[in-house]
Amino acid sequence: MRLFEYGGFPPESNYLFLGDYVDRGKQSLETICLLLAYKIKHPENFFLLRGNHECASINRIYGFYDECKRRYNVKLWKTFTDCFNCLPVAAIVDEKIFCCHGGLSPDLQTMEQIRRIFRPTDVPDTGLLCDILWADPDKEVQGWSENDRGVSFTFGADVVSKFLTRHDMDLICRAHQVVEDGYEFFAKRQLVTLFSAPNYCGEFDNAGGMMSVDETLMCSFQVSGPHLSLILKPSPLQRACSNCIFAGSISQASAVGSDALFSKQQASMLLRL
């Protein structure tokens, strides 16, 4: 709930969450139920993308299945699986910011490919949908390389630049990895990784961050320390191709847990893919 206390409760503020709402926490059910309730109540102000943990084969192992079974029953877990299979996997903010949970794919050439992904669908082991949820940037890589996760790929700064140029965009905003300061840039600020869960799982000494975007696409970060409830507000960052910034994520162990992009103004347009 702290994220909404700091950023404003919907529909006062628009929200785009980047996935991973369940697993590795004691309150996954409260988290996903709250987020879905906001989506139902404010469908034009509240957006949820799919993360790699919104997949039966993953959350069967990392905690959500056990939580559903312990507190209710397996049927409930199956119902959530049906819901997760319908979630969108990417969004575009004002035609300039591409948002997803994981990253890019060597199979991705046009946005129409994402629009054509049939839902409901499970997450395959390879291919476009898998990569959007699982891929990672890597500063040591040019082009594409194997991912140490054993799933999908890693991609270099050159891939990011080519993607943004091809689609006339300014920034890629993604989640999927714990970053020490709550947000982390890549490829000369053409990509930002957001993680809003401070002190993640009690095992990481990381800060949590979220990014606010106004109607002119001026972006600023809000960051909370790993042991602090106060969110600090740095100065807004000028909008430019190399300076656009996003942030997001809240603790998966808290009442609201996920990776999040926070948009303060209703004028920020979201195209659901």
BAVODO-291155 format. One record per residue: x, y negated, z negated of N, C-alpha, C in turn. Coordinates in Angstrom, 2 decimals, m for minus. Atoms other than C-alpha are relative to their C-alpha. Layout:
# BAVODO-291155
       n_x       n_y       n_z      ca_x      ca_y      ca_z       c_x       c_y       c_z
         X         Y         Z         X         Y         Z         X         Y         Z
...
# end
This chain:
# BAVODO-291155
       n_x       n_y       n_z      ca_x      ca_y      ca_z       c_x       c_y       c_z
      0.82      1.21      0.00      0.00      0.00      0.00      0.86     m1.26      0.00
     m0.84      1.20      0.08      2.95     m2.33     m0.48      0.17     m0.69      1.34
     m0.17      0.61     m1.32      3.36     m2.85      3.24     m1.17     m0.94      0.30
      1.16      0.84     m0.27     m0.18     m4.20      3.52     m0.04     m1.19     m0.95
     m0.04      1.12      0.94      0.30     m6.34      0.41      0.94     m1.09      0.51
     m0.96      0.98     m0.50      3.31     m8.00      2.03     m0.41     m0.56      1.36
      0.28      0.42     m1.37      2.13     m8.11      5.63     m1.41     m0.51      0.23
      1.40      0.36     m0.19     m1.57     m8.69      5.12     m0.83      1.20      0.36
      0.86     m1.14     m0.27     m4.44     m6.26      5.20     m0.74     m0.20      1.32
      0.80      0.11     m1.22     m6.16     m5.49      8.50     m1.42     m0.46     m0.33
     m0.48      0.45     m1.32     m7.74     m7.19     10.37      0.74     m1.33     m0.04
     m0.77      1.24      0.09     m5.86    m10.24      9.04      1.28      0.11      0.82
     m1.21     m0.26     m0.76     m2.76     m8.70     10.60     m0.21      1.24      0.87
      0.01     m1.18     m0.87     m2.34     m6.28     13.49      1.17      0.90     m0.36
     m1.07     m0.95      0.31     m0.28     m3.14     12.92      0.16      1.02      1.11
     m0.34     m1.12     m0.86      1.47     m0.67     15.17      0.96      0.90     m0.77
     m0.84     m0.96      0.71      2.86      2.40     13.38      0.63      0.96      1.00
     m0.79     m0.75     m0.97      5.53      4.47     15.09      0.11      1.48     m0.29
      0.03     m1.45      0.18      4.82      7.92     13.69      0.60      0.50     m1.29
     m0.47     m0.70      1.20      5.85     10.42     11.02     m0.77     m0.45     m1.24
      0.88      0.37      1.11      2.95      9.95      8.62     m0.06      1.09     m1.07
      0.10     m1.13      0.92      3.25     13.36      6.95      1.37      0.66     m0.15
     m1.21     m0.76      0.34      5.92     15.69      5.47      0.92     m0.77     m0.94
     m1.05      0.52      0.88      8.69     15.17      2.92     m0.52     m1.01     m1.01
      0.56      0.87      1.02      6.44     13.54      0.36     m1.17      0.68     m0.67
      1.06     m0.61      0.79      3.80     14.29     m2.23     m1.39     m0.53      0.35
      1.29      0.63     m0.28      1.07     12.08     m0.80     m0.24     m0.15      1.50
      0.24      0.05     m1.44      0.92     12.89      2.89     m1.49     m0.13      0.31
      1.44      0.06     m0.25     m2.84     13.38      2.68     m0.55     m1.40     m0.22
      0.45      1.37      0.25     m3.44      9.97      1.12      0.49     m0.94      1.09
     m0.59      0.85     m1.04     m1.13      8.40      3.67     m0.78      0.07      1.30
      0.64     m0.13     m1.30     m2.71      9.80      6.79     m1.49     m0.36     m0.07
      1.42      0.35      0.12     m6.27      9.39      5.48     m0.20     m1.52     m0.03
      0.10      1.46      0.05     m5.70      5.71      4.71      0.21     m0.60      1.39
     m0.30      0.53     m1.33     m4.17      5.06      8.12     m1.13      0.29      0.99
      1.10     m0.33     m0.90     m6.94      6.87      9.95     m1.25     m0.80     m0.34
      1.15      0.81      0.40     m9.56      5.00      7.93      0.11     m1.41      0.55
     m0.20      1.33     m0.58     m8.04      1.68      8.99     m0.19      0.02      1.51
      0.18     m0.10     m1.45     m7.96      2.87     12.59     m1.48      0.04      0.36
      1.44     m0.08     m0.26    m11.66      3.71     12.44     m0.68     m1.34     m0.24
      0.64      1.26      0.37    m12.59      0.44     10.75      0.42     m1.16      0.89
     m0.53      1.12     m0.81    m10.37     m1.85     12.86      0.72      0.55      1.24
     m0.65     m0.67     m1.13     m9.72     m0.03     16.16      0.78     m0.92      0.92
     m0.71      0.94     m0.88     m8.54     m3.18     17.99      1.12     m0.73     m0.71
     m1.05      0.67      0.78     m6.16     m4.28     15.24      0.99      0.97     m0.62
     m0.77     m1.01      0.72     m4.60     m1.02     14.12      0.30      1.15      0.96
     m0.40     m0.97     m1.00     m2.59      1.40     16.25      0.98      1.01     m0.60
     m0.83     m1.09      0.52     m0.99      4.76     15.44      0.60      0.79      1.15
     m0.68     m0.84     m0.97      1.61      6.44     17.62      0.38      1.33     m0.65
     m0.36     m1.33      0.48      2.60     10.06     17.32      1.50      0.11     m0.24
     m1.39     m0.30      0.29      5.86     11.06     15.66      0.25      1.49      0.16
     m0.29     m1.42     m0.17      7.66     14.38     15.89     m0.55      0.86     m1.13
      0.59     m0.78      1.09      6.20     15.41     12.52     m1.51      0.13      0.13
      1.42     m0.21     m0.29      2.67     15.06     13.89     m0.12      1.16      1.00
     m0.09     m1.19     m0.84      3.18     18.52     15.34     m0.07      1.22     m0.92
      0.24     m1.14      0.89      2.04     21.84     13.86      1.26      0.78     m0.31
     m1.19     m0.81      0.22      5.35     23.63     14.32      0.99     m0.68     m0.93
     m0.90      0.73      0.89      7.17     20.90     12.37     m0.62     m0.16     m1.39
      0.56      0.22      1.34      4.78     19.98      9.56     m0.47      1.29     m0.66
      0.21     m1.32      0.62      4.11     23.70      9.03      1.17      0.34     m0.92
     m1.23     m0.32      0.73      7.68     23.80      7.67      0.34     m1.05     m1.05
     m0.57      1.08      0.81      8.38     20.39      6.12     m0.96     m0.59     m1.04
      0.75      0.41      1.18      5.58     20.08      3.59     m1.48     m0.24      0.17
      1.40      0.38     m0.13      2.27     18.99      5.06     m0.94      1.21     m0.06
      0.81     m1.22      0.05      0.91     22.50      5.58     m0.16      0.47     m1.44
      0.06     m0.45      1.39      1.78     23.46      2.01     m0.86     m0.92     m0.85
      0.81      0.95      0.76      0.19     20.28      0.65     m1.49      0.22      0.28
      1.40     m0.24     m0.35     m3.04     20.90      2.54     m0.50      1.30     m0.62
      0.39     m1.31      0.53     m3.12     24.55      1.46     m0.14     m0.04     m1.51
      0.01      0.07      1.46     m2.35     23.75     m2.19     m1.17     m0.82     m0.52
      1.00      0.93      0.51     m4.79     20.88     m2.58     m1.40      0.25      0.56
      1.30     m0.26     m0.62     m7.56     21.95     m0.19     m0.01      1.38      0.64
     m0.01     m1.29     m0.68     m7.32     24.69      2.42      0.69     m0.13      1.36
     m0.70     m0.01     m1.29     m5.64     25.70      5.67     m0.87     m0.59      1.10
      0.90      0.56     m1.00     m8.72     24.68      7.64      0.20     m1.50      0.14
     m0.24      1.45     m0.06     m8.02     21.05      6.73      1.26     m0.29      0.80
     m1.24      0.18     m0.76     m4.46     21.36      8.07     m0.26      0.17      1.50
      0.32     m0.22     m1.41     m5.83     22.73     11.34     m0.79     m1.17      0.58
      0.76      1.17     m0.46     m8.24     19.80     11.56      0.92     m1.17      0.27
     m0.98      1.07     m0.23     m5.36     17.34     11.16      0.84      0.30      1.24
     m0.75     m0.37     m1.20     m3.43     19.27     13.81     m0.76     m0.39      1.26
      0.83      0.40     m1.14     m6.32     18.72     16.22      0.03     m1.52      0.19
     m0.07      1.47     m0.05     m6.22     15.01     15.35      1.34     m0.46      0.56
     m1.34      0.40     m0.44     m2.44     14.71     15.82      0.19      0.26      1.48
     m0.15     m0.34     m1.41     m2.70     16.37     19.22     m0.65     m1.02      0.93
      0.67      1.03     m0.79     m4.82     13.42     20.37      0.68     m1.36     m0.08
     m0.62      1.31      0.19     m2.52     10.59     19.24      0.78     m0.44      1.23
     m0.85      0.52     m1.08     m0.90      8.34     21.88      1.46      0.06     m0.41
     m1.43     m0.18      0.28      2.88      8.58     22.17      0.83     m1.24      0.30
     m0.76      1.22     m0.31      3.87      5.10     23.36     m0.95     m1.18      0.07
      0.77      1.23     m0.13      2.71      1.49     23.42      0.90     m1.08      0.58
     m0.73      1.16     m0.53      3.72     m1.72     25.17     m0.59     m1.25     m0.63
      0.43      1.25      0.61      3.55     m5.05     23.36      0.24     m1.14      0.98
     m0.06      1.18     m0.87      2.75     m8.00     25.63      0.87      0.23      1.24
     m0.71     m0.37     m1.23      4.33     m6.18     28.60      1.52     m0.10     m0.12
     m1.43      0.23      0.14      7.81     m6.75     27.14      0.69      0.93     m0.99
     m0.61     m0.82      1.04      8.38     m4.35     24.24     m0.56      1.41      0.09
      0.39     m1.40     m0.10      8.30     m0.59     24.73      0.19      0.67     m1.35
     m0.02     m0.60      1.34      7.46      1.30     21.54     m0.30      1.49      0.07
      0.25     m1.42      0.12      7.69      4.99     20.76      0.70      0.50     m1.26
     m0.62     m0.52      1.22      8.83      7.27     17.96      1.46      0.35      0.19
     m1.35     m0.49     m0.20     11.96      8.85     19.40      0.81     m0.83      0.96
     m0.80      0.75     m0.95     13.34      7.46     22.61     m0.39      0.28      1.44
      0.22     m0.11     m1.44     13.70      7.68     26.36      0.18      1.44      0.47
     m0.10     m1.33     m0.60     13.64     10.66     28.68      0.58     m0.11      1.39
     m0.50      0.01     m1.38     15.59     11.49     31.84     m1.12      0.23      1.01
      1.14     m0.23     m0.89     12.19     12.45     33.28     m0.88     m1.23      0.17
      0.88      1.17      0.00     10.67      9.02     32.64      0.43     m1.01      1.07
     m0.26      0.95     m1.06     10.53      6.89     35.78     m1.03     m1.13      0.03
      1.07      1.00     m0.02      7.18      5.07     35.52     m0.88      0.14     m1.23
      0.93     m0.04      1.13      4.72      4.17     32.78     m1.22      0.87      0.32
      1.14     m0.82     m0.40      2.07      6.01     34.77      0.20      1.45     m0.42
     m0.26     m1.36      0.46      3.77      9.28     33.81     m0.48      0.20     m1.43
      0.46     m0.10      1.38      3.00      8.56     30.17     m1.52     m0.04     m0.04
      1.46      0.09     m0.04     m0.57      7.56     30.96     m0.63      1.31      0.45
      0.55     m1.25     m0.53     m1.02     10.88     32.73      0.18      1.19     m0.94
     m0.12     m1.10      0.96     m0.04     12.96     29.70     m1.38      0.36     m0.53
      1.33     m0.43      0.40     m3.14     14.98     28.99     m0.05      0.19     m1.52
      0.24     m0.20      1.43     m4.47     14.85     25.44     m1.41      0.55     m0.19
     m0.94     m0.46      1.03     m5.12     16.74     23.24      1.08      0.92      0.57
     m1.11     m0.84     m0.42     m1.76     18.45     23.60      0.94      0.27     m1.16
     m1.09     m0.30      0.92      0.82     20.21     21.50      1.28     m0.58      0.59
     m1.28      0.53     m0.48      4.43     19.05     21.77      0.84      1.14      0.57
     m0.81     m1.07     m0.59      6.42     21.20     24.20      1.45     m0.07     m0.48
     m1.40     m0.07      0.44     10.02     22.23     23.58      0.92     m0.85      0.86
     m0.81      0.82     m0.91     11.33     20.23     26.55     m0.92     m0.92      0.78
      0.77      0.85     m0.89     10.25     17.51     28.93     m0.31     m1.37     m0.56
      0.28      1.41      0.29      8.88     13.98     28.82     m0.58     m0.21     m1.38
      0.64      0.19      1.31      6.59     14.28     25.80      0.94      0.34     m1.14
     m0.98     m0.38      1.02      9.23     16.09     23.78      1.04     m1.09     m0.20
     m1.06      1.01      0.09     11.86     13.45     24.57     m0.50     m1.29     m0.64
      0.54      1.23      0.57      9.62     10.50     23.68     m0.09      0.09     m1.52
      0.11     m0.19      1.44      9.21     11.99     20.20      1.31      0.39     m0.67
     m1.19     m0.59      0.62     12.71     13.43     19.68      1.34     m0.65      0.39
     m1.29      0.49     m0.49     15.43     11.59     21.66      0.59     m1.07     m0.92
     m0.72      0.96      0.84     18.08      9.44     19.93      1.01     m0.79      0.82
     m1.11      0.75     m0.60     20.40      6.62     21.04      1.32      0.43     m0.62
     m1.33     m0.39      0.49     24.12      7.32     20.70      1.04     m0.93      0.62
     m0.97      0.98     m0.49     26.83      4.67     20.96      1.23      0.66      0.62
     m1.15     m0.70     m0.56     29.40      7.32     21.90     m0.30      0.61      1.36
      0.44     m0.69     m1.22     27.45      8.44     24.95     m0.24     m0.99      1.13
      0.45      0.69     m1.21     27.11      7.16     28.50     m0.92      0.95      0.74
      0.97     m0.88     m0.64     24.10      8.47     30.33     m0.72      0.85     m1.02
      0.73     m0.93      0.87     22.58     11.55     28.72      0.93      1.07     m0.54
     m0.80     m1.06      0.60     24.02     14.15     26.37     m0.88      0.89     m0.86
      0.73     m0.90      0.89     22.96     17.07     24.19     m0.23     m0.66     m1.35
      0.35      0.54      1.31     21.28     16.20     20.91      0.36      1.01     m1.08
     m0.39     m0.89      1.10     22.71     17.63     17.69     m1.19      0.60     m0.73
      1.21     m0.58      0.61     19.15     18.22     16.53     m0.36      1.34      0.61
      0.36     m1.20     m0.72     18.98     21.03     19.05     m1.26     m0.16      0.83
      1.21      0.32     m0.76     15.99     19.33     20.68      0.25     m1.29      0.77
     m0.06      1.21     m0.80     15.87     16.77     23.50      1.44     m0.44      0.26
     m1.28      0.56     m0.41     18.78     14.45     24.35      0.39     m1.19     m0.87
     m0.41      1.34      0.43     20.84     11.50     23.22      0.26     m0.81      1.27
     m0.18      0.85     m1.17     21.19      8.51     25.52      0.86     m1.21     m0.37
     m0.92      1.09      0.23     23.68      5.69     25.91     m0.61     m1.37      0.28
      0.45      1.37     m0.21     23.42      1.91     26.12     m0.31     m0.28      1.46
      0.26      0.21     m1.42     23.55      2.10     29.90     m1.40      0.46      0.39
      1.36     m0.49     m0.27     20.32      4.11     29.93     m1.03     m1.02     m0.46
      0.91      1.02      0.52     18.62      1.47     27.79     m0.07     m1.19      0.95
     m0.04      1.17     m0.89     19.74     m1.38     30.05     m0.72      0.26      1.32
      0.65     m0.34     m1.27     18.61      0.38     33.21     m1.51      0.10     m0.17
      1.44     m0.14      0.25     15.21      1.21     31.69     m0.66     m1.37     m0.12
      0.60      1.32      0.20     14.55     m2.37     30.60     m0.01     m0.81      1.29
     m0.05      0.71     m1.27     15.66     m3.80     33.93     m1.05      0.52      0.97
      0.95     m0.62     m0.94     13.55     m1.35     35.92     m1.43     m0.39     m0.31
      1.39      0.27      0.39     10.41     m2.14     33.93     m0.23     m1.45     m0.44
      0.11      1.41      0.34     11.07     m5.86     33.34     m0.45     m0.19     m1.45
      0.29      0.11      1.43     11.02     m5.48     29.56      1.22     m0.55     m0.73
     m1.06      0.60      0.79     13.09     m7.03     26.78      0.58      0.92     m1.06
     m0.40     m0.74      1.20     13.28     m4.44     24.03     m0.67      1.36     m0.07
      0.56     m1.29      0.39     12.79     m0.83     23.03     m0.04      0.05     m1.52
      0.17     m0.11      1.45     11.44     m0.35     19.51     m0.35      1.44     m0.33
      0.22     m1.41      0.32     11.68      3.14     18.02      0.33      0.25     m1.47
     m0.19     m0.35      1.41     11.97      4.97     14.69      0.89      1.25     m0.07
     m0.56     m1.35     m0.09     12.97      8.61     14.01      1.28      0.23     m0.78
     m1.26     m0.17      0.72     16.23      7.97     12.13      0.07     m0.93     m1.19
     m0.24      0.85      1.17     17.07      6.71      8.65      1.14     m0.95      0.33
     m1.06      0.99     m0.20     19.06      3.48      8.96      0.18     m0.78     m1.30
     m0.34      0.52      1.33     20.80      1.89      6.00     m0.71     m1.30     m0.34
      0.56      1.33      0.28     19.42     m1.64      6.33     m1.48     m0.14      0.36
      1.41      0.06     m0.37     15.88     m0.73      7.38     m0.23     m0.24      1.48
      0.03      0.18     m1.46     16.60     m1.72     10.98      1.43      0.01      0.50
     m1.35     m0.08     m0.57     19.56     m1.21     13.28     m0.08     m0.19      1.51
     m0.01      0.29     m1.43     20.36     m2.57     16.72      0.90      0.97      0.76
     m0.76     m0.85     m0.90     21.76     m0.69     19.68     m0.01     m0.67      1.37
     m0.07      0.50     m1.39     22.88     m1.64     23.19     m0.19     m1.51      0.07
      0.03      1.46      0.00     23.46     m5.34     22.48     m1.40     m0.55     m0.28
      1.33      0.43      0.46     20.12     m5.75     20.72     m1.11      0.24      1.01
      1.06     m0.37     m0.94     18.17     m4.21     23.56     m0.87      1.12     m0.55
      0.78     m1.05      0.67     16.97     m1.41     21.26      0.16     m0.19     m1.50
     m0.07      0.06      1.46     16.12     m1.44     17.58     m0.66      1.24     m0.58
      0.56     m1.11      0.77     15.57      1.48     15.24     m0.56     m0.56     m1.30
      0.67      0.50      1.19     13.11      0.76     12.44     m0.26      1.14     m0.97
      0.32     m0.99      1.04     12.77      2.61      9.16     m0.43     m0.74     m1.24
      0.58      0.81      1.07     10.52      1.26      6.43     m0.09      0.71     m1.33
      0.09     m0.76      1.25     10.97      3.87      3.72      1.24     m0.21     m0.84
     m1.18      0.20      0.85     13.36      2.52      1.07      0.24      1.21     m0.89
     m0.39     m1.12      0.86     15.28      5.13     m0.94     m0.69      1.27      0.48
      0.75     m1.06     m0.67     13.98      7.75      1.47      0.16      1.36     m0.69
      0.06     m1.31      0.66     12.97     10.98     m0.28      0.81      0.04     m1.30
     m0.83      0.03      1.19     15.04      9.83     m3.26      1.42      0.46      0.25
     m1.31     m0.54     m0.35     18.12     11.05     m1.39      0.89     m1.00      0.73
     m0.76      0.99     m0.76     19.18      8.01      0.66     m0.08     m1.35     m0.70
     m0.04      1.33      0.62     20.24      4.61     m0.63     m0.28     m1.07      1.06
      0.30      0.90     m1.11     18.64      2.87      2.34     m1.05     m1.03     m0.37
      1.07      0.99      0.10     16.58     m0.28      2.54     m1.11      0.38      0.96
      1.11     m0.18     m0.93     13.21     m0.35      4.25     m0.30     m1.31      0.69
      0.27      1.23     m0.73     12.27     m2.83      6.94     m1.23      0.10      0.88
      1.04      0.08     m1.02      9.42     m3.95      9.13      0.21     m1.29      0.77
     m0.20      1.16     m0.85      9.34     m6.42     11.97     m1.33     m0.69      0.27
      1.19      0.78     m0.34      6.82     m9.19     12.48      0.23     m0.68      1.34
     m0.05      0.59     m1.34      6.03    m10.57     15.93     m1.14     m0.99      0.13
      1.08      0.97     m0.16      4.12    m13.76     16.61     m0.48     m0.03      1.45
      0.63      0.01     m1.32      2.08    m14.72     19.67      0.96     m0.40      1.11
     m1.00      0.35     m1.00      5.18    m16.07     21.44      1.07      1.08      0.14
     m0.97     m1.09      0.07      7.04    m12.80     20.80      1.26     m0.38     m0.76
     m1.10      0.25      0.92      9.30    m14.46     18.27     m0.07      1.04     m1.11
     m0.03     m1.14      0.92     10.39    m11.65     15.99      0.83     m0.33     m1.24
     m0.77      0.15      1.23     11.59    m11.56     12.40     m0.11      1.28     m0.81
     m0.01     m1.20      0.83     12.50     m8.84      9.93     m0.38     m0.32     m1.43
      0.25      0.04      1.43     11.25     m8.24      6.44      0.58      1.28     m0.58
     m0.77     m1.13      0.50     13.46     m5.98      4.36     m0.16      0.13     m1.50
      0.02     m0.27      1.44     13.12     m4.36      0.93      1.17      0.89     m0.35
     m1.13     m0.80      0.44     16.06     m2.95     m0.98     m0.44      1.38     m0.44
      0.34     m1.38      0.34     16.22      0.75     m1.88     m0.65      0.15     m1.36
      0.58     m0.12      1.34     15.20      0.07     m5.48     m0.82     m1.24     m0.35
      0.72      1.23      0.25     13.25     m3.18     m5.05     m1.39      0.07      0.61
      1.33      0.08     m0.58      9.58     m3.84     m4.49     m0.18     m1.31      0.75
      0.10      1.30     m0.65     10.23     m7.39     m3.24      0.53      0.09      1.42
     m0.46      0.06     m1.39     10.47     m7.90      0.50      0.59     m1.37      0.27
     m0.70      1.23     m0.31     12.96    m10.52      1.60     m0.27     m0.38      1.44
      0.36      0.46     m1.35     12.21    m12.65      4.66      1.14     m0.83      0.59
     m1.04      0.77     m0.66     15.18    m13.68      6.80     m0.60     m0.95      1.01
      0.49      0.98     m0.97     14.92    m16.50      9.30     m0.47      0.68      1.26
      0.48     m0.57     m1.26     12.95    m15.80     12.48      1.11      0.01      1.04
     m1.00     m0.14     m1.04     15.00    m14.69     15.45     m0.59     m0.48      1.32
      0.47      0.56     m1.26     14.74    m16.45     18.77     m0.30      1.10      1.00
      0.32     m0.97     m1.03     13.05    m14.55     21.54      0.93     m0.20      1.19
     m0.84     m0.01     m1.19     15.49    m13.69     24.30      0.27      1.45      0.32
     m0.15     m1.38     m0.42     16.36    m10.63     26.27      0.96      0.74     m0.92
     m0.98     m0.68      0.84     19.31     m9.91     23.99     m0.27     m0.18     m1.48
      0.22      0.31      1.41     17.80    m11.17     20.73     m1.35      0.44     m0.55
      1.29     m0.46      0.51     14.33     m9.61     20.50      0.23      1.06     m1.08
     m0.23     m0.92      1.11     14.05     m7.73     17.23     m1.32      0.52     m0.55
      1.14     m0.63      0.66     11.57     m5.31     15.67      0.48      0.67     m1.28
     m0.34     m0.80      1.17     11.43     m3.51     12.36     m1.19      0.77     m0.47
      1.15     m0.73      0.49      9.32     m1.00     10.60      0.36      1.18     m0.85
     m0.06     m1.22      0.80      8.75      2.04      8.37     m0.33     m0.20     m1.45
      0.25     m0.03      1.43      7.43      2.79      4.96      0.27      1.39     m0.52
     m0.41     m1.27      0.57      8.23      5.57      2.59     m1.04      1.08      0.22
      0.90     m1.14     m0.16      6.75      8.92      3.48     m0.37      0.58     m1.36
      0.31     m0.51      1.33      6.77      9.60     m0.24     m0.95     m0.91     m0.75
      0.90      0.94      0.65      4.55      6.62     m1.04     m1.41      0.17      0.55
      1.39     m0.15     m0.41      0.83      6.13     m0.57     m0.21     m0.29      1.47
      0.04      0.25     m1.43      1.41      4.73      2.90      1.39      0.27      0.53
     m1.34     m0.34     m0.42      4.33      6.39      4.63      0.10      0.22      1.47
     m0.19     m0.16     m1.43      5.56      6.08      8.18      1.02     m0.99      0.48
     m0.79      1.03     m0.65      7.59      4.07     10.61     m0.98     m0.99      0.59
      1.03      0.97     m0.36      5.83      0.83     11.37      0.57     m1.21      0.69
     m0.27      1.31     m0.60      5.92     m2.21     13.57     m1.11     m0.91     m0.45
      1.00      0.90      0.57      4.17     m5.16     11.98     m0.14     m1.22      0.90
      0.27      1.15     m0.86      2.56     m7.79     14.21     m0.92     m0.95     m0.74
      0.73      0.91      0.88      1.37    m10.87     12.33     m1.15     m0.70      0.70
      1.01      0.79     m0.71     m0.73    m12.49     15.04     m0.88      0.89      0.86
      0.91     m0.77     m0.83     m3.81    m11.11     16.74      0.27     m0.23      1.49
     m0.27      0.30     m1.41     m2.57    m12.71     19.96      0.99      0.98      0.61
     m0.90     m1.01     m0.55      0.04     m9.96     20.29     m0.83      1.11      0.63
      0.83     m0.95     m0.73     m1.47     m7.74     22.95      0.64      1.38      0.01
     m0.49     m1.37      0.01     m1.13     m3.96     22.71     m0.66      0.77      1.14
      0.50     m0.89     m1.04     m1.47     m1.69     25.71      0.21      1.42     m0.47
     m0.11     m1.38      0.47     m2.22      1.82     24.52      0.23      0.93      1.17
     m0.32     m0.94     m1.08     m0.64      4.49     26.66     m0.45      1.39     m0.37
# end
